[in-house]
Amino acid sequence: TEHLYDGLHVMTFAPGFTASNVRFAALTADGSPQGESPRDENTMMSAECVAKHMLRGILKRRDQMILTPIGKASVLVNKFFPKLVSRVEYRIMKAEPDSPLS
């Protein structure tokens, strides 16, 4: 809001997990190469699709773009029950294969 009248546009953009080759260069908690993604990348949005959504948000000067249904639900529930959302998100991340939270 401090830049409301000077032309600067800021958008919060949350695409969720995105399929890309960056995971092949990712490191695990101990610093060793991850090698491959622990997630099914076939179910993720492609980087190109995410970029198209982002460009559309920039052109329409949106303040916020949440692309996944789970992300949208998290934002809504977080307004009323923020601690619950934090605990649920932590449990989900902890359940990931090779999670450093285990």
C-alpha positions, 0 to 999 in steps of 0.5 A: 500500500505504500506504493499505491500511487507511484506505479509499483505493482506487487503481486503475491503469487503462489503456484504450488508445486511446479514440474521443472528440472530444478529438482535434479539439482536440489540438495537434501538436508545433509547437502547431498544431491537429491537426484530425483523428485520425491513427488509425481511431477506428472500431476504438477503444473508445468513451468510454462503454464505457471509462467502464463498464469503469472504473466496474466496476473501481472498484466491484470495487476492482480494483488494475489494469485493462488493457483491450486485448490488446496492453496485457495482453501488454505488461505480461506481457512487460515483467516479463521484458524491460522494455527490449525493451518500451520499444523496441517501444513507441517504434517503434510510436509513432514509426511513427504518422502525424505523430508528433513522434518522427520 
